């Protein structure tokens, strides 16, 4: 019996060493040692169970977020298709109205103003966002200017331009061969594109709902206009003023007496650095900068003096 008890004691000490615990505490008996080991084993099992539950919850949250992102992407695709159908229907109705006018057909008796309006409708239809059949159209290289399409709001112009750049970036990455995709640079670029796509999705939603703040929308519209004109330096300046701001920073003592410091009224709320307001704005403004850089690299017809050096 003493030999069995001795073997059990050695096993208990071995298990305590395995869990990095002291073998014997001051004034501790064999039964206290056994109880301490049982408590440690029970606690470790509970910790492992908690870790498994946390890992399962984290996996469910990631899966739920992924499903939500996929659903948002499908919703954006569906809205794009609806916009394409509406633009096509408007163009067809305009053609039918033009053909139903007196003396129609050859258009020899039409008024010059009607010819100009028909040309504008045709130009708008060509410059509109590509339909499902035109997925291989490179809008960046063709220099499609959404800001010149009549009838488009600022939210629509910002949405169409950056949405086209995101899609074109995704198509360019899909054209790479397998050997190029395995490189570290290609993997980094793929992760950057996916992150940019996720970060700018809230901006697309706000553009669809017309909820973009007026000051940010004005700056984004200016960026789009400069990018379409090929002036990426001016677009970068607008981005810097949006992200960092141009407000006067308070330096030194501002309230040394009963009077305010001179020039303090220049620190106004209209010149706030919007990137520092919240995390959501920081993310989609960062994505806007990445998309402008990608559009700049795609435009080989622009002089280097109009580009921003990386």
Helices and strands as residue ranges (DSSP letters): H 2-18, H 30-99, H 112-127, G 132-134, G 146-148, H 154-174, H 178-181, H 184-209, H 214-229, H 232-243, G 264-266, G 269-271, G 274-276, H 279-298, G 304-306
